[in-house]
Amino acid sequence: MHFTQPQVSKILEDILQKEDGLNTILKLSLEALMKSEREIYKNKVSDYSNGFRNRKAFGDKRMLELQIPRTRNGGFYPVILALLKNQEQEARSIAFELYKSGLTTEQVGNIFYPIVMIDACFIPTRRGDSVSKEAYYTLLAVRSDRTREVLGVYNYPTEGSLAWESIFKDLQRRGLKKIDLFVSDSLSHIEDAVWKCFPGSEVQLCVVHLQRVFLKEVKPKDKKELSDDFKEVFRTDDRNDSKESGMNRFSAFCDKWGKLYPYFKRRKLNERNYLYFSYLDYHYRIRSMIYTTNWVERLNRDYKRTTRMRGALPNPEATLLLLGGVSMNRKVYGRKVPKLDYEQVKFNWEE
């Protein structure tokens, strides 16, 4: 019997609408692939079919009972089985390493961190019978010995300061007492969430995020000039620079561009502007490292490269497992960050 492509699509659609339909499709597809592969194998080596054996594999939120084709001489091993075996071994390995390193619910190793950079990225994730982009929150810390580690990876459907507040409380529960400096994007009220849980911390909002916002507000012909002016406002190499000077430059910047674009007149009055200049209170040799969330954004790019190859992840738990594995494979985090120890007043280093 032969079906047209629309007929096949309708059959699959009808199955998927039934309870546990996705697992039914997975089971039928995997078993059909293995049967076809057995036919090719038999013709190649002159072997014969010899029934099936049972094998369990991961499905959508439950295990599948697959029928694995056998041959009389016992030499047939479906390619898909090797992939399924690798999937299981990888999951067990990552889960063990996550537990061992404390990225799940274990205690935070240090009760004090000089710097923590925070950011969220959005990854297509299946939840129930639908797929949508959900937020995955990462906290990348600088330890007191100048190495880095990921304190945690968390999932909430959307990004917001209330979710971050919940995460900060979880870190407190895990033993974290103090963070000197938080570096974050400009999410609304993020500083309130920080100060509610860590009242003595300073907050630096990412200047690169701010630049992206500004570039969206101007015409293409003005982007180059605006970027040049922006760099002049947010200097990093002037040892005599100060917060007050930075705020004055920012005010002049807004006055200039406000003549062409009303947005900058409003932006000048934003009460959060001073949080973009916290970096100027630190040693000038480390300012370029702490006035953006670049370190954690690089990790987010690694997350997306890895998940892009897999398509939509089957559930949030599987996604967290995968992201945890990616974060632990960043060997560069075990090296001391150079120049950070120039700052001896704000940070206490343990060499």
TORDREN-701051 format. One record per residue: residue number from 1; residue in three letters; x negated, y negated, z negated of N, C-alpha, C in turn. Coordinates in pm, whole numbers, plus 50000, padded with zeros to 5 digits. Atoms other than C-alpha are relative to their C-alpha. Example, Ala and Ser with C-alpha at 12.3 -4.5 7.8 and 13.67 -1.06 7.14 Angstrom:
2
> seq_type_n.xx_n.yy_n.zz_ca.xx_ca.yy_ca.zz_c.xx_c.yy_c.zz
> 1_ALA_49911_50119_50000_48770_50450_49220_49910_49880_50000
> 2_SER_50082_50119_50006_48633_50106_49286_50077_49891_49927
This chain:
351
> seq_type_n.xx_n.yy_n.zz_ca.xx_ca.yy_ca.zz_c.xx_c.yy_c.zz
> 1_MET_49915_50120_50000_50000_50000_50000_49912_49876_50000
> 2_HIS_50079_50123_49990_49864_49659_50096_50087_49880_49963
> 3_PHE_49929_50120_50042_49965_49326_49941_49934_49877_50061
> 4_THR_50057_50127_49956_49922_48975_50075_49944_49926_49879
> 5_GLN_50057_50076_50111_49725_48724_49867_50108_49934_49914
> 6_PRO_49893_50057_50085_50044_48541_49754_50069_50106_49915
> 7_GLN_49937_49894_50077_50194_48875_49648_49913_50042_49882
> 8_VAL_50093_49965_50107_49882_48963_49447_50003_49892_49891
> 9_SER_49997_50111_50096_49888_48618_49283_50126_50005_49916
> 10_LYS_49874_49993_50074_50254_48663_49187_49998_50114_49899
> 11_ILE_50010_49887_50091_50186_49005_49034_49914_49964_49878
> 12_LEU_50090_50039_50110_49894_48867_48830_50068_49897_49909
> 13_GLU_49931_50103_50079_50103_48568_48721_50104_50063_49909
> 14_ASP_49898_49933_50081_50383_48797_48602_49938_50074_49882
> 15_ILE_50068_49927_50108_50138_49009_48400_49948_49904_49893
> 16_LEU_50058_50095_50094_49969_48707_48243_50105_49937_49910
> 17_GLN_49894_50061_50080_50304_48574_48121_50050_50093_49890
> 18_LYS_49958_49904_50101_50360_48891_47919_49908_49995_49879
> 19_GLU_50083_49995_50120_50233_48943_47565_49875_50081_50026
> 20_ASP_50130_49936_49978_49863_49035_47577_49970_50023_50148
> 21_GLY_50019_49984_49856_49872_48987_47954_49856_49982_50044
> 22_LEU_50139_50024_49961_49519_48852_47973_49915_50125_49978
> 23_ASN_50077_49878_50026_49375_49164_47811_50036_50112_50097
> 24_THR_49959_49901_49900_49579_49379_48051_49925_49977_50131
> 25_ILE_50073_50034_49878_49423_49196_48347_49852_50034_49986
> 26_LEU_50141_49969_50022_49076_49226_48197_49973_50150_50008
> 27_LYS_50017_49855_50001_49117_49599_48139_50012_50058_50142
> 28_LEU_49980_49950_49865_49255_49667_48488_49885_49962_50093
> 29_SER_50107_50049_49912_48987_49455_48657_49869_50073_49974
> 30_LEU_50125_49933_50034_48694_49608_48469_50002_50146_50042
> 31_GLU_49992_49859_49964_48815_49963_48523_49999_50019_50152
> 32_ALA_50001_49991_49853_48879_49899_48894_49860_49979_50056
> 33_LEU_50138_50022_49956_48527_49759_48937_49914_50124_49978
> 34_MET_50082_49882_50030_48374_50063_48769_50036_50119_50089
> 35_LYS_49960_49892_49910_48580_50306_48978_49943_49979_50140
> 36_SER_50055_50029_49867_48473_50132_49299_49850_50023_50002
> 37_GLU_50144_49978_50007_48112_50138_49185_49968_50150_49999
> 38_ARG_50024_49855_50002_48142_50513_49115_50011_50059_50141
> 39_GLU_49986_49949_49865_48262_50575_49471_49875_49973_50084
> 40_ILE_50123_50035_49928_47960_50394_49611_49886_50090_49954
> 41_TYR_50107_49915_50056_47731_50589_49377_50012_50143_50052
> 42_LYS_49979_49862_49955_47886_50927_49476_49955_50019_50144
> 43_ASN_50038_49989_49860_47838_50864_49847_49848_49990_50019
> 44_LYS_50144_50022_49988_47479_50754_49788_49918_50120_49955
> 45_VAL_50080_49891_50059_47362_51050_49577_50067_50137_50014
> 46_SER_49928_49873_49980_47614_51320_49682_50042_50062_49867
> 47_ASP_49950_49952_50129_47768_51351_49336_50153_50002_50005
> 48_TYR_49856_49986_50004_48130_51413_49228_50057_49936_49873
> 49_SER_49933_50057_50117_48381_51250_48994_50019_50107_49892
> 50_ASN_49982_49906_50111_48415_51405_48649_50076_49933_49886
> 51_GLY_49916_50059_50103_48691_51219_48464_49946_49870_49943
> 52_PHE_50032_50127_50064_48642_50936_48215_49960_50023_49855
> 53_ARG_50027_50004_50143_48508_50857_47870_50043_49864_49948
> 54_ASN_49950_50125_50058_48632_50587_47633_49885_49912_49951
> 55_ARG_50102_50096_50043_48436_50273_47549_50071_49872_49957
> 56_LYS_49942_50125_50047_48526_49961_47345_49920_49880_50050
> 57_ALA_50066_50123_49956_48450_49607_47467_50081_49881_49951
> 58_PHE_49932_50121_50044_48535_49249_47366_50102_49954_50104
> 59_GLY_49899_50059_49914_48859_49112_47510_50038_49864_49949
> 60_ASP_49950_50129_50049_49072_48807_47432_50054_50018_49859
> 61_LYS_49965_49994_50142_49078_48802_47050_50022_50142_49947
> 62_ARG_49994_49863_50050_49074_49183_47025_49913_50090_50088
> 63_MET_50081_49905_49925_48885_49490_47143_50083_50069_50107
> 64_LEU_49937_49926_49893_48967_49664_47470_49953_50145_49998
> 65_GLU_50035_49859_49984_48975_50042_47514_49988_50028_50150
> 66_LEU_50025_49980_49857_48815_50099_47854_49976_50147_50031
> 67_GLN_50030_49866_49950_48803_50421_48054_49881_49989_50095
> 68_ILE_50124_50010_49923_48448_50459_48185_49989_50122_50092
> 69_PRO_50010_49887_49907_48418_50673_48502_49871_50080_49978
> 70_ARG_50117_49913_50011_48183_50974_48482_49982_50075_50131
> 71_THR_50029_49911_49888_48013_51190_48745_49951_50134_49947
> 72_ARG_50031_49865_50043_47940_51562_48737_49855_50011_49951
> 73_ASN_50141_49990_50037_47562_51519_48719_49960_49903_49889
> 74_GLY_50024_50089_50113_47589_51247_48456_49904_49886_50025
> 75_GLY_50097_50106_49972_47368_50995_48635_50060_49863_50023
> 76_PHE_49934_50128_49970_47627_50723_48686_50016_49914_49875
> 77_TYR_49984_50095_50110_47614_50418_48458_50042_49866_50060
> 78_PRO_49950_50123_49935_47831_50118_48564_49918_49877_49960
> 79_VAL_50076_50122_50026_47649_49785_48594_50071_49914_49895
> 80_ILE_49925_50086_50092_47929_49610_48403_49978_50041_49855
> 81_LEU_50024_49954_50137_47853_49826_48097_49875_49936_49941
> 82_ALA_50123_50064_50049_47504_49683_48072_50027_49857_49960
> 83_LEU_49966_50139_50033_47650_49332_48076_50079_49994_49869
> 84_LEU_49921_49997_50123_47902_49422_47805_49913_50031_49880
> 85_LYS_50090_49965_50109_47629_49580_47594_49914_49881_49961
> 86_ASN_50081_50119_50029_47412_49270_47628_50081_49895_49926
> 87_GLN_49912_50097_50067_47709_49055_47525_50014_50033_49852
> 88_GLU_49983_49959_50138_47762_49255_47207_49871_49980_49920
> 89_GLN_50128_50015_50070_47392_49261_47116_49967_49854_49976
> 90_GLU_50028_50144_50014_47359_48887_47180_50085_49941_49889
> 91_ALA_49911_50053_50102_47662_48811_46963_49956_50041_49860
> 92_ARG_50045_49954_50131_47536_49025_46675_49872_49929_49958
> 93_SER_50128_50065_50031_47188_48873_46698_50020_49855_49959
> 94_ILE_49976_50141_50031_47315_48515_46702_50071_49987_49866
> 95_ALA_49928_50007_50126_47557_48582_46417_49907_50022_49882
> 96_PHE_50095_49974_50108_47277_48725_46203_49908_49880_49979
> 97_GLU_50090_50114_50012_47044_48434_46279_50072_49878_49943
> 98_LEU_49923_50111_50055_47319_48180_46208_50017_50016_49850
> 99_TYR_49981_49976_50143_47388_48340_45873_49869_49977_49925
> 100_LYS_50130_50011_50065_47017_48358_45790_49954_49855_49989
> 101_SER_50051_50137_49999_46950_47995_45883_50093_49902_49931
> 102_GLY_49910_50087_50073_47255_47854_45708_50087_49912_50086
> 103_LEU_49917_50082_49914_47435_47713_46011_50148_50032_49988
> 104_THR_49858_49970_50018_47759_47877_45901_50048_49933_49873
> 105_THR_49949_50060_50124_47858_47822_45537_49899_50010_49887
> 106_GLU_50100_49984_50105_47532_47876_45353_49955_49864_49946
> 107_GLN_50047_50122_50063_47364_47623_45128_49902_49926_50090
> 108_VAL_50098_50081_49930_47171_47335_45283_49867_50014_49928
> 109_GLY_50129_49973_50063_46803_47403_45225_49945_49884_49920
> 110_ASN_50049_50119_50069_46705_47048_45129_50117_49919_49949
> 111_ILE_49892_50084_50052_46917_46826_44909_49982_49854_50042
> 112_PHE_50028_50136_49956_46763_46515_45071_49948_50002_50143
> 113_TYR_50048_50015_49864_46712_46410_45434_49980_49853_50031
> 114_PRO_50022_50141_49963_46554_46086_45559_50095_49952_50109
> 115_ILE_49921_50043_49885_46748_46077_45888_50094_50113_50043
> 116_VAL_49907_49905_49939_47059_46250_46025_50066_49931_50118
> 117_MET_49935_50050_49879_47179_46192_46382_50123_50085_50025
> 118_ILE_49875_49927_49982_47539_46286_46455_50062_49964_50134
> 119_ASP_49932_50024_49873_47733_46326_46777_50091_50119_50027
> 120_ALA_49909_49893_49960_48013_46532_46931_50000_50011_50151
> 121_CYS_49984_49980_49857_48042_46686_47275_50128_50082_50022
> 122_PHE_49872_49935_49970_48348_46829_47449_49977_50116_50096
> 123_ILE_50024_49877_49924_48353_47185_47582_50134_50070_50025
> 124_PRO_49876_49927_49971_48636_47372_47761_50011_50126_49915
> 125_THR_49983_49890_50094_48772_47620_47507_50144_50051_50007
> 126_ARG_49866_49941_50002_49063_47861_47510_50050_50004_49856
> 127_ARG_49934_49992_50131_49300_47826_47217_50144_50045_50027
> 128_GLY_49870_49944_49964_49605_48049_47238_50002_50034_50148
> 129_ASP_49988_49969_49858_49719_48065_47599_49964_49883_50090
> 130_SER_50039_50116_49919_49573_47733_47717_49853_49967_49978
> 131_VAL_50139_50043_50007_49231_47584_47786_49995_49848_50003
> 132_SER_50019_50145_50001_49131_47228_47697_49861_49970_49945
> 133_LYS_50130_50041_50052_48818_47034_47610_50014_49964_49852
> 134_GLU_49996_50025_50144_48760_47043_47235_49867_49943_49954
> 135_ALA_50119_50066_50053_48511_46848_47023_49919_50097_49914
> 136_TYR_50094_49923_50082_48204_47021_46878_49898_49903_49942
> 137_TYR_50077_50100_50074_48024_46818_46614_49866_50059_49957
> 138_THR_50133_49954_50038_47649_46849_46558_49931_49897_49912
> 139_LEU_50082_50086_50086_47431_46707_46280_49855_50046_50012
> 140_LEU_50142_49972_49984_47060_46694_46364_49922_49918_49899
> 141_ALA_50067_50069_50111_46846_46611_46061_49849_49999_50019
> 142_VAL_50146_50005_50016_46488_46501_46011_49970_50033_49854
> 143_ARG_50033_49957_50135_46347_46682_45710_49890_49911_49941
> 144_SER_50100_50083_50067_46112_46527_45456_49858_50033_50043
> 145_ASP_50133_49970_49947_45817_46700_45628_49987_49957_50147
> 146_ARG_49996_50055_49864_45908_46527_45960_50035_50103_50107
> 147_THR_49943_49907_49903_46035_46846_46128_50151_49977_50006
> 148_ARG_49856_50019_49983_46394_46868_46249_50075_50132_49988
> 149_GLU_49914_49883_50002_46680_47109_46198_50145_49959_50017
> 150_VAL_49858_50024_49986_47047_47136_46283_50068_50044_49871
> 151_LEU_49933_49970_50127_47246_47114_45960_50130_50077_50020
> 152_GLY_49874_49931_49977_47566_47240_46116_50059_49966_50134
> 153_VAL_49920_50023_49880_47788_47274_46420_50144_50031_49961
> 154_TYR_49861_49988_50043_48161_47222_46360_50094_49977_50118
> 155_ASN_49900_50017_49895_48475_47234_46571_50128_49937_49946
> 156_TYR_49866_50056_50018_48782_47012_46568_50053_49971_50141
> 157_PRO_49948_50022_49865_49017_46973_46866_49964_49864_50060
> 158_THR_50033_50134_49951_48943_46598_46890_49891_49939_49912
> 159_GLU_50102_50069_50078_48675_46356_46770_50062_49885_49924
> 160_GLY_49950_50112_50079_48750_46113_46489_49923_49989_49870
> 161_SER_50076_50024_50124_48605_45962_46172_50051_50088_49886
> 162_LEU_49947_49913_50106_48838_46173_45954_49939_50139_50009
> 163_ALA_50066_49870_49984_48688_46488_46101_49857_49994_49948
> 164_TRP_50136_50016_50051_48338_46356_46028_50000_49995_49847
> 165_GLU_49992_50006_50145_48444_46277_45673_50014_50140_49940
> 166_SER_49983_49861_50045_48557_46638_45630_49869_50076_50010
> 167_ILE_50130_49934_49982_48221_46756_45766_49901_49954_49893
> 168_PHE_50092_50051_50103_48027_46529_45529_50032_50062_49863
> 169_LYS_49962_49938_50127_48225_46668_45236_49955_50145_49993
> 170_ASP_50048_49862_49996_48137_47019_45348_49850_50006_49973
> 171_LEU_50144_50005_50025_47769_46923_45351_49972_49975_49851
> 172_GLN_50016_50022_50144_47804_46792_44996_50026_50129_49923
> 173_ARG_49970_49873_50066_47962_47120_44895_49885_50099_50015
> 174_ARG_50113_49910_49975_47664_47300_45048_49872_49954_49931
> 175_GLY_50114_50040_50080_47427_47100_44830_49928_49874_50042
> 176_LEU_50067_50120_49953_47333_46788_45025_50035_49880_49911
> 177_LYS_49979_50109_50094_47288_46493_44788_49978_49862_50061
> 178_LYS_50038_50134_49955_47131_46211_44988_49952_50003_50144
> 179_ILE_50051_50026_49866_47072_46086_45342_49966_49853_50009
> 180_ASP_50041_50141_49995_46875_45767_45395_50066_49925_50115
> 181_LEU_49953_50071_49881_46985_45682_45749_50083_50092_50088
> 182_PHE_49917_49934_49901_47273_45797_45968_49988_49925_50132
> 183_VAL_49997_50059_49866_47245_45735_46344_50117_50062_50074
> 184_SER_49874_49950_49943_47577_45761_46525_50039_49917_50121
> 185_ASP_49937_50084_49898_47772_45649_46828_50094_49903_49929
> 186_SER_49921_50107_50061_48017_45365_46773_50145_50041_49974
> 187_LEU_49866_49951_50032_48318_45580_46681_50063_49912_49892
> 188_SER_49932_50089_50095_48574_45368_46497_49997_50057_49858
> 189_HIS_49998_49969_50144_48534_45372_46117_49899_50108_49959
> 190_ILE_50097_49897_50038_48240_45614_46123_49920_49956_49878
> 191_GLU_50077_50049_50116_48055_45391_45876_50081_50018_49871
> 192_ASP_49916_49981_50119_48352_45414_45636_49994_50146_49952
> 193_ALA_50010_49858_50035_48337_45795_45650_49865_50030_49936
> 194_VAL_50134_49980_50057_47961_45784_45582_49994_49947_49858
> 195_TRP_50015_50065_50131_47981_45542_45291_50093_50058_49894
> 196_LYS_49911_49935_50096_48271_45727_45132_49933_50122_49938
> 197_CYS_50067_49878_50049_48057_46041_45101_49856_49974_49956
> 198_PHE_50140_50031_50032_47705_45891_45093_49985_49848_49989
> 199_PRO_49992_50146_50012_47744_45536_44960_49866_49928_50010
> 200_GLY_50129_50069_49993_47371_45462_44954_49934_50006_50136
> 201_SER_50061_49981_49868_47307_45549_45320_50012_49874_50086
> 202_GLU_49991_50103_49898_47230_45302_45596_50054_50063_50128
> 203_VAL_49940_49952_49876_47406_45330_45932_49944_49921_50117
> 204_GLN_50044_50060_49874_47260_45262_46276_50091_50051_50111
> 205_LEU_49918_49961_49886_47502_45260_46569_49913_50001_50126
> 206_CYS_50084_49977_49883_47355_45381_46898_50010_49887_50102
> 207_VAL_49999_50112_49906_47252_45095_47126_50021_50046_50143
> 208_VAL_49976_49949_49864_47261_45315_47437_50149_50014_50027
> 209_HIS_49855_49994_49985_47630_45381_47379_50057_49860_50023
> 210_LEU_49953_50138_49984_47680_45005_47346_49969_49949_50140
> 211_GLN_50037_50043_49865_47494_44940_47672_50094_50060_50105
> 212_ARG_49907_49938_49906_47718_45188_47853_50134_49929_50000
> 213_VAL_49874_50073_50009_48024_45005_47725_49990_49868_50075
> 214_PHE_50016_50130_49936_47889_44670_47843_49994_50013_50153
> 215_LEU_50015_49984_49855_47798_44801_48189_50134_50027_50068
> 216_LYS_49868_49974_49943_48157_44913_48242_50083_49872_50014
> 217_GLU_49922_50124_50003_48275_44556_48182_49960_49900_50109
> 218_VAL_50049_50098_49901_48079_44388_48464_50001_50059_50141
> 219_LYS_50004_49957_49860_48071_44403_48842_49866_50066_50032
> 220_PRO_50126_49933_49964_47808_44623_49011_49883_49905_50025
> 221_LYS_50109_50094_49969_47610_44320_49127_49937_49939_49875
> 222_ASP_50051_50059_50124_47567_44205_48765_49935_50102_49906
> 223_LYS_50047_49897_50092_47462_44538_48611_49849_49991_49973
> 224_LYS_50146_50007_50018_47087_44495_48669_49963_49885_49907
> 225_GLU_50033_50115_50084_47073_44148_48515_50047_50022_49857
> 226_LEU_49951_49974_50135_47289_44252_48222_49909_50099_49926
> 227_SER_50088_49902_50063_47064_44553_48154_49869_49936_49955
> 228_ASP_50124_50070_50037_46755_44329_48154_50022_49912_49877
> 229_ASP_49968_50084_50116_46921_44086_47913_50021_50086_49874
> 230_PHE_49973_49911_50112_47033_44375_47693_49869_50049_49937
> 231_LYS_50130_49954_50052_46676_44507_47661_49930_49891_49921
> 232_GLU_50061_50111_50073_46562_44165_47551_50065_49980_49864
> 233_VAL_49930_50012_50128_46827_44161_47277_49951_50107_49903
> 234_PHE_50035_49887_50086_46736_44505_47142_49853_50038_50019
> 235_ARG_50143_49974_49993_46359_44484_47121_49960_50105_49897
> 236_THR_50048_49900_50096_46164_44760_46952_49853_49984_49963
> 237_ASP_50146_50003_50018_45795_44661_46971_49948_49871_49937
> 238_ASP_50042_50126_50061_45791_44321_46797_49996_50018_49848
> 239_ARG_50013_49973_50144_45655_44372_46445_50059_49889_49914
> 240_ASN_49946_50111_50078_45784_44030_46336_50150_49980_50020
> 241_ASP_49858_50014_49974_46137_44085_46457_50081_50029_49873
> 242_SER_49915_49981_50118_46426_44082_46210_50145_50015_50043
> 243_LYS_49857_49987_49973_46797_44155_46186_50061_49866_50039
> 244_GLU_49944_50133_49973_46877_43785_46179_49966_49954_50141
> 245_SER_50040_50039_49864_46677_43721_46496_50075_50082_50104
> 246_GLY_49928_49914_49907_46840_44018_46666_50145_49956_50017
> 247_MET_49862_50045_49993_47189_43896_46580_50012_49868_50075
> 248_ASN_49999_50126_49926_47102_43549_46713_49986_50025_50150
> 249_ARG_50016_49966_49859_46984_43701_47043_50130_50058_50055
> 250_PHE_49875_49937_49955_47303_43906_47062_50109_49894_50020
> 251_SER_49902_50108_49988_47515_43595_47005_49980_49921_50129
> 252_ALA_50031_50072_49876_47336_43414_47289_50034_50084_50122
> 253_PHE_49967_49906_49892_47378_43721_47510_50150_49998_50028
> 254_CYS_49854_50001_49983_47754_43722_47450_50049_49866_50055
> 255_ASP_49962_50132_49948_47776_43347_47515_49974_49994_50151
> 256_LYS_50035_50005_49857_47601_43386_47852_50100_50079_50082
> 257_TRP_49915_49914_49919_47809_43679_47977_50148_49972_49977
> 258_GLY_49861_50039_50025_48127_43545_47818_50050_49894_50096
> 259_LYS_49959_50102_49901_48127_43265_48078_50059_50066_50124
> 260_LEU_49950_49926_49883_48196_43532_48343_50104_50104_49963
> 261_TYR_49911_49890_50040_48373_43804_48147_50050_49974_49858
> 262_PRO_49944_50031_50132_48609_43723_47855_49973_50108_49895
> 263_TYR_50026_49892_50096_48534_44063_47698_49886_49965_49907
> 264_PHE_50117_50028_50082_48197_43936_47573_50027_49892_49896
> 265_LYS_49962_50097_50102_48358_43644_47392_50063_50072_49880
> 266_ARG_49938_49923_50109_48568_43892_47195_49895_50086_49930
> 267_ARG_50101_49912_50056_48270_44121_47146_49910_49927_49901
> 268_LYS_50084_50081_50089_48072_43842_46981_50057_49995_49859
> 269_LEU_49934_50012_50130_48327_43834_46699_50021_50132_49929
> 270_ASN_49981_49868_50060_48323_44208_46628_49920_50013_49871
> 271_GLU_50065_49997_50130_48244_44257_46260_49901_50116_49985
> 272_ARG_50091_49887_50008_48054_44581_46329_49867_49975_50072
> 273_ASN_50120_50025_49918_47786_44417_46546_49870_50018_49921
> 274_TYR_50125_49994_50078_47531_44405_46264_49949_50141_49984
> 275_LEU_50043_49860_50016_47525_44786_46247_49912_50048_50115
> 276_TYR_50090_49965_49889_47344_44792_46582_49858_49952_49974
> 277_PHE_50132_50058_50027_47050_44610_46424_49936_50053_49872
> 278_SER_50059_49942_50121_46980_44828_46119_49856_50043_50024
> 279_TYR_50134_49949_49968_46672_44964_46299_49891_49896_49977
> 280_LEU_50100_50106_50016_46500_44626_46262_49951_49987_49856
> 281_ASP_50048_49997_50138_46465_44686_45887_49891_50105_49979
> 282_TYR_50099_49891_50011_46225_44974_45962_49871_49962_50073
> 283_HIS_50130_50027_49939_45860_44984_46070_50014_49996_50152
> 284_TYR_49979_50022_49858_45832_44859_46426_49957_50118_50087
> 285_ARG_50048_49887_49919_45648_45174_46541_50101_50114_50009
> 286_ILE_49902_49890_49993_45950_45398_46473_50136_49954_50049
> 287_ARG_49867_50053_49966_46232_45172_46587_50060_50065_50124
> 288_SER_49947_49941_49877_46262_45325_46934_50053_50142_49977
> 289_MET_49953_49864_50028_46324_45666_46771_50130_50002_49921
> 290_ILE_49883_49997_50090_46606_45560_46540_50113_49907_50043
> 291_TYR_49891_50090_49962_46815_45308_46735_50092_50060_50105
> 292_THR_49909_49927_49912_46979_45570_46960_50021_50141_49944
> 293_THR_49975_49859_50035_47124_45920_46923_49939_50093_50105
> 294_ASN_50058_49924_49889_46898_46045_47204_49967_50145_49962
> 295_TRP_50042_49865_50038_46769_46347_47009_50118_50097_50001
> 296_VAL_49886_49909_50007_47111_46495_46944_50072_50006_50136
> 297_GLU_49940_49995_49867_47235_46400_47293_49926_50098_50091
> 298_ARG_50074_49898_49923_46956_46612_47443_50050_50140_49965
> 299_LEU_49947_49871_50043_47086_46903_47238_50139_50022_50060
> 300_ASN_49868_49989_49938_47438_46832_47365_49990_50039_50147
> 301_ARG_50019_49963_49860_47308_46854_47722_49963_50148_50013
> 302_ASP_50033_49857_50000_47157_47194_47640_50126_50084_49977
> 303_TYR_49873_49930_50022_47496_47302_47504_50078_50012_50131
> 304_LYS_49916_50002_49881_47670_47200_47825_49940_50083_50113
> 305_ARG_50063_49915_49897_47414_47368_48052_50030_50146_49973
> 306_THR_49977_49861_50036_47460_47691_47862_50145_50040_50018
> 307_THR_49858_49965_49991_47839_47682_47844_50054_49990_50142
> 308_ARG_49954_50016_49862_47879_47569_48205_49988_50131_50078
> 309_MET_50021_49873_49932_47742_47904_48321_50105_50103_49962
> 310_ARG_49904_49902_50049_48010_48085_48121_50145_49959_50024
> 311_GLY_49864_50047_49981_48315_47877_48215_50064_49969_49866
> 312_ALA_49930_50026_50126_48583_47830_47949_49969_50109_49899
> 313_LEU_50032_49903_50105_48485_47997_47622_50129_50061_49945
> 314_PRO_49876_49931_50037_48736_48255_47488_50070_49945_49876
> 315_ASN_49939_50057_50121_48792_48082_47151_49896_49911_49931
> 316_PRO_50096_50089_50068_48634_47821_46918_49890_50076_49927
> 317_GLU_50100_49924_50075_48457_48089_46712_49886_50045_50091
> 318_ALA_50102_49957_49905_48274_48225_47018_49915_49881_50045
> 319_THR_50074_50120_49959_48178_47870_47120_49902_49957_49892
> 320_LEU_50090_50036_50110_48035_47790_46777_49883_50095_49992
> 321_LEU_50106_49900_50003_47837_48112_46789_49896_49971_50107
> 322_LEU_50091_50029_49890_47689_48021_47126_49921_49872_49976
> 323_LEU_50069_50127_50025_47608_47660_47031_49897_50015_49888
> 324_GLY_50096_49975_50106_47443_47780_46711_49876_50068_50052
> 325_GLY_50114_49934_49941_47222_48009_46914_49913_49906_50080
> 326_VAL_50075_50099_49922_47124_47726_47149_49918_49910_49908
> 327_SER_50069_50094_50090_47034_47495_46859_49882_50065_49932
> 328_MET_50110_49932_50069_46816_47757_46692_49882_50030_50092
> 329_ASN_50107_49971_49905_46616_47813_47011_49919_49877_50038
> 330_ARG_50077_50122_49975_46485_47455_47012_49871_50004_49919
> 331_LYS_50126_49984_50074_46128_47538_46913_49933_49867_49967
> 332_VAL_50062_50131_50023_46030_47171_46937_50038_49945_49863
> 333_TYR_49958_50051_50129_46222_47110_46614_49905_50040_49888
> 334_GLY_50094_49957_50102_45954_47296_46421_49872_49917_49994
> 335_ARG_50119_50087_49998_45689_47036_46512_50030_49868_49929
> 336_LYS_49984_50128_50069_45636_46723_46308_50017_49887_50102
> 337_VAL_49979_50115_49911_45770_46408_46475_49892_49897_49971
> 338_PRO_50108_50097_50023_45472_46174_46523_50054_49860_49972
> 339_LYS_49977_50143_50028_45470_45815_46395_50107_49971_49896
> 340_LEU_49895_50029_50097_45770_45853_46166_49944_49962_49864
> 341_ASP_50057_50028_50132_45541_45843_45863_49939_49861_49990
> 342_TYR_50037_50140_50014_45451_45483_45949_50095_49929_49904
> 343_GLU_49904_50059_50091_45767_45401_45756_49985_50065_49862
> 344_GLN_50025_49949_50135_45667_45444_45391_50088_49934_49894
> 345_VAL_49916_50070_50098_45909_45203_45224_50141_50061_49999
> 346_LYS_49864_49949_49992_46244_45333_45348_50009_50152_49978
> 347_PHE_49998_49854_50005_46152_45704_45369_49890_50052_49908
> 348_ASN_50100_49930_50081_45970_45934_45127_49965_50131_50071
> 349_TRP_50043_49882_49924_45769_46194_45320_49926_50098_49910
> 350_GLU_50071_49894_50074_45642_46524_45183_49915_50075_50101
> 351_GLU_50090_49939_49899_45342_46627_45393_49941_50130_49946
